[in-house]
């Protein structure tokens, strides 16, 4: 088999060069030439390697019958939830996370559960089969039906997979694999992109469900080219610290399910265990009221989740007071403090403000605005809020409270956990009364401050 010809493409302007150089001759950018496989056009004018040697046909959308994707449960309901209901045949799932957070442990548990009913293959490029066996023994897995393979060549992996015909594969990790068509080292941008392209093509042709493990950078994003996330069907991220007991698995991209779905796991001596009621672990339930603490209902994917938002406001000893957030966007905190000053009359220009979401959860939706403001006000005034109070709502720049999606479901989740009072936007107020819940609907930030003064 003749080795494919390689070229070097500028990542800025797309210019091609037969050899590498430090500077692109077309746009003048430095260190932008990356190795790629040269695709030669055929006699018909099409490029080799692209589907469609026969003439393309145009059909109406109504004539296309959508296939019902066959889903298989992976044995963990939290992972099934994040995947959109189960593992889809022929899908490619990319899992990223910090070292030691549980990526390999989770996938080994999945293969051990699936190997009883379907053929599976675990391809490791970082660890030896002995290390995989020790991990399975440590967490008490019966991996007798799991087949292992230690290999880093994509061509040999695909050749072996064609013979073994597994229905589910795990490749740990994509940064250790290389293709013989390129001369660059494993882990480089070109190697990661080309290796993933060959594996995705094999998964689609053979119908093999595939898990790819990806390394992350210091910023917490997947290492390698951004196009890697566009090539796969699902992208999952492990959130939280490797030293914490609880691990959150979030779906960033999913072609077969809801985006931003969250699964919660607990790391134990026997591996990752799913947490069926995650709202209970994120609530501190203080015996007495604590200033700066309030509970909100956030919406993660397809379910509500109760989390505690804590704030600490203290006199600043610096000329530029600090604004620190954990689990929230820092720029949004600065904006909310400006709204509080303009429409609430509370000046915090000389105060350090620290806001934290308990449990390591990352809240990205704007429904946390009201919770953040109430926690900050409670800490600033040193006045605890009622323990049975639940809040949610978006705060606008003009001081108005805007509605958030799924308000009825959020209130129902709060009632299940024993909350009796709620402050919500007036547009989220349900038409009928909610049994056991006193709802205070407000329209502006000034109304919220009036409601706080009337709370016990």
C-alpha positions as CSV (number, residue, x, y, z in Angstrom):
1,X,0.0,0.0,0.0
2,X,1.5,3.3,-1.1
3,X,1.9,5.9,1.6
4,X,-0.3,8.9,1.1
5,X,1.2,12.2,0.2
6,X,1.3,14.9,2.8
7,X,1.0,18.6,2.5
8,X,1.1,21.5,5.0
9,X,-1.9,23.7,5.3
10,X,-2.1,27.2,6.9
11,X,-4.7,27.2,9.7
12,X,-5.3,30.9,9.1
13,X,-5.6,31.4,5.3
14,X,-5.8,27.8,4.1
15,X,-2.7,28.1,1.8
16,X,-0.9,24.8,1.0
17,X,2.8,24.2,1.0
18,X,4.7,21.0,0.0
19,X,7.0,21.3,3.0
20,X,6.9,22.8,6.5
21,X,8.2,26.3,7.3
22,X,7.9,28.6,10.2
23,X,6.0,31.3,8.3
24,X,3.2,31.1,5.8
25,X,4.3,32.6,2.5
26,X,0.7,33.8,1.6
27,X,-0.5,35.5,4.8
28,X,2.7,35.8,6.7
29,X,1.4,34.2,9.9
30,X,3.9,32.3,12.1
31,X,3.6,28.7,13.2
32,X,0.3,28.1,11.4
33,X,1.3,25.3,9.0
34,X,0.0,21.9,10.1
35,X,0.4,18.5,8.4
36,X,-2.5,17.1,6.4
37,X,-3.1,14.3,4.0
38,X,-3.3,15.4,0.4
39,X,-6.5,14.3,-1.3
40,X,-6.0,14.0,-5.1
41,X,-8.9,14.7,-7.5
42,X,-10.1,11.8,-9.7
43,X,-10.7,11.9,-13.4
44,X,-14.3,12.8,-12.9
45,X,-13.2,15.9,-10.9
46,X,-14.3,14.6,-7.5
47,X,-11.8,14.1,-4.7
48,X,-10.8,10.6,-3.8
49,X,-12.1,9.5,-0.4
50,X,-15.4,11.3,-0.6
51,X,-18.6,9.3,-0.9
52,X,-20.6,9.5,-4.1
53,X,-18.9,7.8,-7.0
54,X,-22.3,7.5,-8.6
55,X,-24.4,10.4,-9.7
56,X,-26.1,12.2,-6.8
57,X,-29.9,12.1,-6.7
58,X,-32.3,14.7,-5.3
59,X,-35.3,13.6,-3.3
60,X,-38.0,15.5,-1.4
61,X,-37.8,15.6,2.3
62,X,-41.2,14.1,2.7
63,X,-40.0,10.9,0.9
64,X,-37.3,10.3,3.5
65,X,-38.3,8.0,6.3
66,X,-36.6,8.8,9.6
67,X,-35.0,5.7,11.1
68,X,-35.7,4.9,14.7
69,X,-32.2,4.8,16.2
70,X,-31.7,1.6,18.1
71,X,-30.6,2.5,21.6
72,X,-28.9,0.2,24.1
73,X,-28.8,0.9,27.9
74,X,-25.3,1.0,29.2
75,X,-26.3,-0.1,32.7
76,X,-26.1,3.3,34.3
77,X,-29.2,5.4,34.2
78,X,-27.3,8.7,34.7
79,X,-25.1,7.9,31.7
80,X,-28.1,6.8,29.7
81,X,-29.7,10.2,30.5
82,X,-26.7,12.1,29.4
83,X,-26.5,10.1,26.1
84,X,-30.2,10.9,25.4
85,X,-31.7,7.6,26.4
86,X,-29.0,5.1,25.7
87,X,-26.2,4.2,23.3
88,X,-27.0,4.6,19.6
89,X,-25.7,2.1,17.1
90,X,-22.8,3.6,15.1
91,X,-22.5,6.6,17.2
92,X,-19.1,8.1,18.3
93,X,-18.9,9.6,21.8
94,X,-16.0,11.8,22.9
95,X,-15.4,11.9,26.7
96,X,-13.0,14.5,28.2
97,X,-12.0,15.4,31.7
98,X,-9.1,16.0,34.0
99,X,-6.6,13.2,34.7
100,X,-7.9,10.8,37.4
101,X,-11.4,12.0,37.3
102,X,-12.9,8.7,36.3
103,X,-13.0,8.5,32.5
104,X,-11.4,5.1,32.1
105,X,-13.2,3.7,35.2
106,X,-16.6,4.7,33.8
107,X,-15.9,3.2,30.4
108,X,-14.6,0.0,31.9
109,X,-17.8,-0.3,33.9
110,X,-19.8,0.3,30.8
111,X,-18.0,-2.4,28.8
112,X,-18.3,-4.9,31.7
113,X,-22.1,-4.3,31.7
114,X,-22.5,-4.5,27.9
115,X,-20.1,-7.4,27.3
116,X,-22.7,-9.9,28.6
117,X,-25.0,-9.2,25.6
118,X,-22.8,-7.9,22.9
119,X,-19.2,-8.1,21.7
120,X,-16.9,-5.4,23.1
121,X,-13.3,-4.3,22.6
122,X,-11.2,-2.0,24.9
123,X,-8.3,-0.5,23.0
124,X,-5.7,1.1,25.3
125,X,-2.8,3.2,24.2
126,X,-1.7,4.6,27.5
127,X,-2.0,1.6,29.9
128,X,-1.0,-2.0,29.7
129,X,-3.6,-4.8,29.8
130,X,-2.2,-5.6,33.3
131,X,-3.1,-2.2,34.5
132,X,-6.6,-2.5,33.1
133,X,-7.0,-5.8,34.9
134,X,-5.8,-4.4,38.2
135,X,-8.4,-1.6,37.9
136,X,-11.2,-4.1,37.2
137,X,-10.1,-6.1,40.2
138,X,-9.9,-3.1,42.4
139,X,-13.5,-2.0,41.7
140,X,-14.8,-5.5,41.8
141,X,-15.7,-5.9,38.1
142,X,-16.1,-9.3,36.4
143,X,-14.5,-8.5,33.1
144,X,-14.3,-12.0,31.8
145,X,-16.1,-11.1,28.5
146,X,-14.3,-7.8,27.9
147,X,-11.6,-8.1,25.3
148,X,-8.5,-6.0,25.6
149,X,-6.1,-4.7,23.0
150,X,-2.9,-2.6,23.5
151,X,-2.3,-0.7,20.2
152,X,-1.8,2.8,19.0
153,X,-1.8,2.4,15.2
154,X,-5.2,3.3,13.8
155,X,-4.8,1.0,10.7
156,X,-4.1,-2.0,12.9
157,X,-6.9,-1.2,15.3
158,X,-9.4,-1.0,12.4
159,X,-8.0,-4.2,10.9
160,X,-8.5,-6.0,14.1
161,X,-11.9,-4.5,14.7
162,X,-13.0,-5.8,11.2
163,X,-12.1,-9.3,12.3
164,X,-13.5,-9.2,15.8
165,X,-16.6,-7.3,14.8
166,X,-17.3,-5.6,18.2
167,X,-20.6,-3.8,18.7
168,X,-19.0,-1.3,21.1
169,X,-15.4,-0.1,21.3
170,X,-13.5,2.1,23.7
171,X,-10.3,3.9,22.6
172,X,-8.2,5.3,25.4
173,X,-7.1,7.8,24.3
174,X,-7.3,9.6,21.0
175,X,-4.1,11.6,21.7
176,X,-2.0,8.4,21.8
177,X,-3.2,7.1,18.4
178,X,-1.4,7.7,15.1
179,X,-2.0,6.9,11.5
180,X,0.8,5.7,9.2
181,X,-0.2,8.2,6.5
182,X,1.3,11.1,8.5
183,X,4.8,11.5,9.8
184,X,4.0,13.8,12.7
185,X,4.1,12.5,16.3
186,X,1.0,11.1,18.1
187,X,-1.0,13.8,19.8
188,X,-0.3,16.5,17.1
189,X,-3.1,18.3,15.5
190,X,-2.8,16.5,12.2
191,X,-2.6,13.0,13.8
192,X,-5.6,13.6,16.1
193,X,-7.7,14.9,13.3
194,X,-6.8,12.2,10.8
195,X,-7.0,9.4,13.3
196,X,-10.5,10.5,14.5
197,X,-11.6,10.8,10.8
198,X,-10.7,7.2,10.1
199,X,-12.3,5.9,13.3
200,X,-15.5,7.8,12.7
201,X,-15.7,6.5,9.2
202,X,-15.3,2.9,10.4
203,X,-17.9,3.4,13.1
204,X,-20.5,4.7,10.6
205,X,-19.8,1.9,8.0
206,X,-19.8,-1.0,10.5
207,X,-22.4,0.3,12.9
208,X,-20.0,0.0,15.9
209,X,-20.7,2.3,18.8
210,X,-17.5,4.0,19.8
211,X,-16.2,5.8,22.9
212,X,-13.1,8.1,22.4
213,X,-11.3,9.4,25.5
214,X,-9.8,12.8,25.1
215,X,-7.2,14.7,27.1
216,X,-8.0,18.3,28.3
217,X,-5.8,21.4,28.3
218,X,-5.1,23.6,31.3
219,X,-8.2,25.7,30.4
220,X,-10.3,22.6,30.7
221,X,-11.1,22.1,27.0
222,X,-10.4,19.1,24.9
223,X,-6.8,19.1,23.6
224,X,-6.3,18.9,19.8
225,X,-8.2,20.6,16.9
226,X,-11.6,22.1,17.5
227,X,-12.8,20.2,14.5
228,X,-12.5,17.0,16.6
229,X,-15.7,18.0,18.5
230,X,-17.5,18.5,15.2
231,X,-16.6,15.1,13.8
232,X,-18.2,13.1,16.6
233,X,-21.8,12.7,17.5
234,X,-21.7,13.4,21.2
235,X,-19.2,15.3,23.4
236,X,-19.2,14.7,27.2
237,X,-17.2,16.6,29.8
238,X,-16.4,15.5,33.3
239,X,-16.8,18.5,35.7
240,X,-15.5,18.9,39.2
241,X,-12.2,18.2,40.9
242,X,-10.6,14.8,40.8
243,X,-10.3,14.9,44.6
244,X,-14.1,15.4,45.2
245,X,-16.4,12.5,45.8
246,X,-19.0,13.6,43.3
247,X,-18.4,13.8,39.6
248,X,-20.7,15.6,37.1
249,X,-20.9,14.4,33.5
250,X,-22.3,17.1,31.1
251,X,-23.3,16.7,27.5
252,X,-21.9,19.6,25.5
253,X,-23.0,18.2,22.1
254,X,-25.5,15.4,21.3
255,X,-27.0,14.6,18.0
256,X,-29.3,12.0,19.6
257,X,-30.5,13.8,22.7
258,X,-30.8,17.0,24.8
259,X,-27.8,19.3,25.0
260,X,-26.5,20.4,28.4
261,X,-27.8,17.2,30.1
262,X,-26.1,16.5,33.4
263,X,-25.4,13.1,35.1
264,X,-24.2,12.9,38.7
265,X,-21.9,10.1,39.9
266,X,-20.2,9.3,43.2
267,X,-16.7,7.9,43.2
268,X,-16.5,4.9,45.6
269,X,-14.2,2.0,46.2
270,X,-16.2,-0.1,43.7
271,X,-16.1,2.6,40.9
272,X,-18.6,5.3,39.9
273,X,-22.1,5.0,41.4
274,X,-25.0,6.9,40.0
275,X,-26.7,9.5,42.2
276,X,-30.5,9.1,41.7
277,X,-31.5,12.2,43.6
278,X,-28.7,14.8,43.0
279,X,-30.7,17.7,44.5
280,X,-30.3,16.2,48.0
281,X,-26.5,16.2,47.8
282,X,-26.2,19.9,46.8
283,X,-28.3,21.2,49.7
284,X,-26.6,21.9,53.0
285,X,-29.8,22.1,55.0
286,X,-28.3,24.3,57.8
287,X,-29.8,23.7,61.2
288,X,-30.1,27.5,61.7
289,X,-30.3,30.3,59.1
290,X,-27.0,31.3,57.6
291,X,-26.6,34.8,56.0
292,X,-25.6,34.7,52.3
293,X,-27.2,31.3,51.5
294,X,-30.3,30.7,49.2
295,X,-31.6,27.7,47.3
296,X,-32.5,28.0,43.6
297,X,-33.9,25.6,41.0
298,X,-31.7,25.3,37.9
299,X,-32.7,23.4,34.8
300,X,-30.2,20.9,33.5
301,X,-31.1,19.3,30.2
302,X,-34.4,17.6,30.8
303,X,-34.8,17.8,34.6
304,X,-34.8,20.4,37.4
305,X,-32.0,20.5,40.0
306,X,-31.9,22.2,43.4
307,X,-28.6,23.9,44.2
308,X,-27.5,26.2,47.0
309,X,-25.9,29.5,46.1
310,X,-23.7,31.1,48.7
311,X,-22.3,34.6,48.8
312,X,-19.8,36.4,51.1
313,X,-19.7,40.2,51.1
314,X,-16.8,41.7,53.1
315,X,-15.1,45.1,53.4
316,X,-12.4,45.3,50.8
317,X,-8.8,46.2,51.8
318,X,-7.8,46.8,48.2
319,X,-8.3,49.7,45.9
320,X,-10.0,47.5,43.4
321,X,-12.6,45.2,45.2
322,X,-12.6,41.6,44.1
323,X,-15.4,39.8,42.3
324,X,-14.9,36.1,42.5
325,X,-17.3,33.4,41.3
326,X,-17.2,29.6,41.4
327,X,-19.7,27.8,39.2
328,X,-21.1,31.1,37.8
329,X,-19.9,33.7,35.2
330,X,-17.9,36.4,36.8
331,X,-18.9,39.1,34.3
332,X,-22.6,38.5,35.1
333,X,-21.9,39.0,38.8
334,X,-20.4,42.4,38.0
335,X,-23.5,43.3,35.9
336,X,-25.9,42.2,38.7
337,X,-24.1,44.3,41.3
338,X,-24.5,47.3,39.0
339,X,-28.2,46.6,38.7
340,X,-28.4,46.2,42.5
341,X,-26.8,49.6,42.9
342,X,-28.9,51.4,40.3
343,X,-32.3,49.9,41.0
344,X,-31.9,48.7,44.6
345,X,-29.9,51.5,46.2
346,X,-27.3,49.1,47.7
347,X,-23.7,50.3,47.1
348,X,-21.0,47.6,47.1
349,X,-18.2,49.5,45.4
350,X,-16.0,49.1,48.4
351,X,-16.9,45.4,49.2
352,X,-15.3,42.2,48.1
353,X,-18.0,39.8,46.7
354,X,-17.5,36.1,46.6
355,X,-20.2,33.8,45.1
356,X,-20.1,30.0,45.1
357,X,-22.4,27.2,43.9
358,X,-22.3,24.4,46.4
359,X,-21.2,21.0,45.3
360,X,-19.0,22.1,42.3
361,X,-22.0,22.5,40.0
362,X,-21.6,24.9,37.1
363,X,-24.8,27.0,36.5
364,X,-24.9,28.6,33.0
365,X,-28.5,29.7,32.7
366,X,-29.7,33.2,33.6
367,X,-32.3,31.8,36.1
368,X,-29.6,32.1,38.8
369,X,-29.6,35.9,38.7
370,X,-32.2,36.3,41.4
371,X,-30.6,33.8,43.6
372,X,-27.2,35.5,43.3
373,X,-28.7,38.9,44.2
374,X,-30.6,37.6,47.2
375,X,-27.5,35.7,48.5
376,X,-25.4,38.9,48.2
377,X,-28.1,41.0,49.9
378,X,-28.4,38.5,52.7
379,X,-24.7,38.5,53.3
380,X,-24.3,42.3,53.0
381,X,-27.1,42.9,55.6
382,X,-26.0,39.8,57.7
383,X,-29.6,38.7,57.7
384,X,-30.4,35.0,57.0
385,X,-33.1,34.0,54.6
386,X,-35.8,31.5,55.5
387,X,-34.7,27.9,55.1
388,X,-37.9,27.0,53.2
389,X,-37.4,29.7,50.5
390,X,-36.8,28.9,46.9
391,X,-36.0,31.4,44.2
392,X,-35.3,31.6,40.5
393,X,-35.6,34.3,37.8
394,X,-33.6,36.4,35.3
395,X,-32.8,40.0,36.2
396,X,-32.7,42.6,33.4
397,X,-30.6,45.8,33.2
398,X,-33.6,47.9,33.9
399,X,-34.3,46.1,37.1
400,X,-37.2,43.9,35.7
401,X,-37.6,40.2,36.5
402,X,-37.9,38.1,33.3
403,X,-39.4,34.6,33.2
404,X,-37.4,31.5,32.7
405,X,-38.4,28.2,31.0
406,X,-40.1,25.3,32.8
407,X,-41.3,27.3,35.7
408,X,-44.0,24.9,36.7
409,X,-41.6,21.9,36.8
410,X,-39.2,23.9,38.9
411,X,-41.9,24.7,41.5
412,X,-43.0,21.0,41.6
413,X,-39.4,19.9,42.3
414,X,-39.1,22.5,45.1
415,X,-42.3,21.1,46.8
416,X,-40.9,17.6,46.6
417,X,-37.9,18.7,48.8
418,X,-40.0,20.4,51.4
419,X,-39.9,24.1,50.4
420,X,-42.9,26.2,51.3
421,X,-42.2,29.7,49.9
422,X,-41.0,30.9,46.5
423,X,-40.1,34.2,45.0
424,X,-40.4,34.0,41.2
425,X,-41.1,36.3,38.2
426,X,-44.7,37.2,37.8
427,X,-44.7,35.6,34.3
428,X,-43.7,32.2,35.8
429,X,-46.6,32.2,38.3
430,X,-48.8,29.2,37.6
431,X,-52.5,29.7,36.8
432,X,-53.6,27.5,39.7
433,X,-52.3,27.3,43.3
434,X,-49.5,24.8,44.1
435,X,-50.4,22.8,47.2
436,X,-48.0,23.5,50.0
437,X,-46.2,26.4,48.4
438,X,-46.7,30.1,49.0
439,X,-45.8,31.9,45.8
440,X,-44.7,35.5,45.7
441,X,-44.6,36.8,42.1
442,X,-42.6,40.0,41.5
443,X,-42.1,42.2,38.5
444,X,-39.1,44.4,39.5
445,X,-36.1,44.3,41.8
446,X,-37.6,46.9,44.1
447,X,-40.5,44.4,44.7
448,X,-38.0,41.7,45.7
449,X,-36.5,44.0,48.3
450,X,-40.0,44.7,49.7
451,X,-40.7,41.0,49.9
452,X,-37.5,40.4,51.8
453,X,-38.5,42.8,54.5
454,X,-41.8,40.9,55.0
455,X,-40.1,37.5,55.3
456,X,-39.8,35.9,58.8
